[in-house]
């Protein structure tokens, strides 16, 4: 069972650099895949329970993209069909990764909601809201919203770590969902500093991508997908 090796902090930046090289092997197809994915996500989002289905199926699509990255490195062409390649192998296990992740996220948001409710009650925020003063309401609600986001992110981080590499581990190593999520969490934990740098670089790149009317996202989102592959390859495959 691959648990992942520890890498140097600077690798967090290198993952994006290596992802860019893979992106440039077939930029048009990557952008096309992104647009198709967004259309499907939007379509699912407007039907009842569609967002839940999208969350469950995301690892299936992600696994297909991992296969696309590997094929590009091996000199094979990237095709739109790669987006759906996860439906041909280990589909059930990939979907189960999504289902487990979704279940944890639901629990996390419930816990965060309960925490915030107790916080509001304990600090007398409800009394301020009853007064109807817009200025005071804003002064009170902004910190509460920020606190809610921070609590949710803190609770969600382990789930994100457990699912980040899980699609690649399931599709490439035929791992069972829980084992893949454990190995993903272990790989992320062993490389916490590279991931901190990776997150900071990614945040800055996202800001730059949003500036030109959001058009940079056509490149940035595929780059994030590919960087998950380059990080996986570095942590679980590369031994030099």
N, C-alpha and C positions, 0 to 999 in steps of 0.2 A: 504494500500500500504506500504510494508516494506521499510523503509528509512535507516535502519542500525543503530546500536548502536556504541558508541565510546568505543574503547578498549585501553588497556595500550600499551605503546611502545614496550615492550618486546614480545608482541604477534606476532610481525613480524617474530621473530625467531621461535616461537612456531608453526607457520603455517607450516614451513618446517619439524619440528620434528613430527608433527601429520601426515603430508603427507607421511613421511618415513614409519610410522607404517602401513598406508593403502597400500603403495607400497609393503611392505614385505608380505602382505597377499596373493599376487599373482604376484610376480615379473616377472615370465616368460611370463604371459599373457600381462602384461603392456609393456614389451619390444617388444612382438609380435605386439601389437597394434601400438606402435610407428613406427616399421619398415613398417607395412602396410600403415600407414598414410604417411610416407615419400615417399613410392613408388607411392602412389596416387598423392601426391603433385608434384612429379617429372614428372609424366605422364601428369598432367594438365599443368605443366609449359612449356612443349614443343609443345603444340598445341596453335593455335591462340586464344587469349582471355582466355586461360585456367587459367592464374594467377588471372584474375578478378573473374572467377567462383570460384576458390579456396578461395578467400577472402570472397566472399558472403556466401559460404557454411561453412566456418570455425565455426561460432557459432552453426551450426547444429551438427557438429561433437563434439564440445566442450560440448554441452548439453548432448549428449550421454555418454560422459566420466563422467560428473557430476552424471548421473544416475548410472554409474558403481561404482563410489565411494560410493554412498549411499547404493547400494546393498551389497558391501563388508562389510560395517559397520553393516549391518543388518544380516550378516552371509550368504549371498547368494554368489554364485560364480561369478567371473568376467569372461566375455566372449568377444571374438573378436566382437561379434554382438553388444556389447554396443557402439562401435564406430559409428554404424549406427542407434542407437536407437532414435536419434533426428529426423530421417525421419519418425517416427511413431506418433509423437505428436508435435503439434505447429510448424510444419516445416516451414510454411509460415512466421510466426512471427520471427522465429530464422533467417531465410534467410534475412528478412527485416532488422534485426539488422546488419547483415553483409553488406547489401547494403548501409544502412545509414552511417555506419563506413567508407566504401570504398569511398563514395561520399565526406565525410568530408576530408579524407586523400588526395584525388585528389585536392580538393580546397587548402588544406594546402601546398602541394608541388608546386602548381602554385604560391601561395603567396610567398613562400620561394624563388622560382626561380626569381620572379619579384624583391624581396628585394635584392637578390644577384646581379642581373643585374644592378640595380641602384647603388649598392655599388661599383661594378666594374667600372662603368662609372664615378662615383663621385671621386674615388681615383686614376684614371688614370692607372688602371691595364692593360687595353687593350694596352696602349702604350708600357708597359713593355713587354707584350707578343709578340708584333710586332717585338721587337728587337731580339728575338730568342736566348737570352742568357739562357742556361739551369739552371745555378745557380740562376740567378735572377728570372726566371720563377718559380722555386721550392720555393724560398723564398716568393714569392707573392701568389702562388696558395695554398700552405699548409694552411695558415691562412684563406683563402677564403673557402676552403673545410671544415675546422673546424667550421667556422662561419655558413656555410650552414647547417651542421649537427645540430648545437646548435639551430638555428632558427627553423628548422623542428621539432626537438624534443620538443622544448618549445610549438610550436603550436599543436603538436600531442598529448601532454600529456593529455589535457582534453578529447580527443577522446578515448584514451586508458582507462582512468578512467571510461568513460561512457560505455565502452564495456566489461570491465573486469568481472563484475558479471552479465551482462545482460543475457547470456545463462542460467545460473542457475535460475535467477529470472523468465525467461520466461517458462522454463521447469518445475520448481517446484511450481511456484505461478500463472502460466497462465497469466502473465502480458503482456500487449501490448508492442510492441518494444520501443516506445518513453518513456513510463512510466518506463520500465525496465532500460533503459539507464539513465534516470534521477535518479532513485533510486541507480543505480550503481555508478554514479558520486557522489551522496550525501554520500554513504557509504565510498567511497575512501577519499573524502574530510574530513569527520569526523575522519578518521583514518590516517591522513597524516604522523604522526610520525611512527606508526607501519609500514606503507608502505615504508618509507625511510629506516628503518632498514631492512625490507624484501628485498628491492631492493639491498642494500649493501651486505647482506648475499647471495642473489641469484647471484650477480656478482662474488663474491669470489668462490662460488660453481661452477659456469660456467668455471672459469679459471682452477680450479682443474679438472673439467670434461674433458676439452680439452687436458690437458697434456698427458694422456696415449693414444696418436694417435686418440683422439676424441672419444674413446670408452665409456668414462664416460657419453657422451651425451645419450647413450642408457638408462641410469638411470635418468639423469638430466632433460631431457625434460618431461618424465612422471611425475617426481617429481614436476615440475612447474605446469603441468596440475592439479595434485592432490592438490597442495597448493592453487590453486584458489578455490577449493571446501572447503578446511579446513578454509580458510579465510572467504568465504561466510557463512559457518555454524557458525563461531564465531561471525560475525558481524550481520547477519540477523536472526539467529535461536537461538543461545545460550543466555540464560537469567540468568544464575547462576552467 
